[in-house]
Amino acid sequence: MPMIEAKNTIYQAIDDFSSFLNMNGYRQRSNSRKQLVKDVGMSDQRFSELINGKKHGRAAFDKLNEIFNYVGYSGENWVMV
């Protein structure tokens, strides 16, 4: 897969997850999102950075999987363990 196509796939996956959160009551500043952020043990700023693809590494991967499990997300282009 060429680099451009890989980047587009990643950006699409980020957009899809963001849309999923919005459609399922986890919009920014909603009570559900505040509870989610609290339950997974992170700040709202770090949560936003994580779901927008600005955090990397094993810790980010593990935290994303925790968030996916919490909200019931199983979209395409995500590796879940």
N, C-alpha and C positions, 0 to 999 in steps of 0.2 A: 504494500500500500504506500503510495507516495506521501511525503511529509504533509503536503497541503490537504490531502484527503484525510489523513489521520487527525490533523488539527480540526478540520471541519466536523469529523465524527465526535471528537471530544466536546467541542462547543455545542453541538446538537444535543449530546447527552446531558450537558449542564442545563441547557434550556428546557429539555424535557422534564428533568427533575424539578426545576424551578416551577414549571407549569403544574406539575403534579402537586407540589406543596401548596400552591395558590388555590388550586381547584379542590383541595381536601381540607381547607380551613387553616392552613399554616402560613397565611400571609404575614408579611413583616408587620410587627406591632400587634398581632392578634394575640388573644389570651392563650390559644392553643400553641402558638409558636413560643410564647414566653415559657409555657409549661414544658414544651419539648426541650428547649435550650437548658432549662433548669434540670430536667431529668437526665439529660446526657452529660451534664456537668461542664458547661462551657459558657463563655460570654456570647452575647448576641453578635458582637463584632467578629469574633473568631468563627462562630457558626456561619455567618455570611461569607467570610473569606473561604471557608472550607467548601461550602456548596457552590461557590462561584469559581472553583478551581485554582484558588490562589495558594492553597496549602498542599504540600507534597510529602511523600515519604510513608513509611509503614504506620506511623501514628495517625496520619490523616486517613489512610486507607481503612484502618481499624475503626476509627471514629465514624467515617462514612457508612461502613457496614452496620454499625450500631444504630445510626440514624435511619438507615433503610429498613432495618428490622422494626424499629419503633413505629415508623409511619406505614409500614406494609408496602414499601416500594419494591418492585421487581422489574424495572424497565430494562430496555436493551442497552448494550454497550457498557455495562457495569460488571465488574468481576466481584462476586460475593462469595465469601468463605463461610 
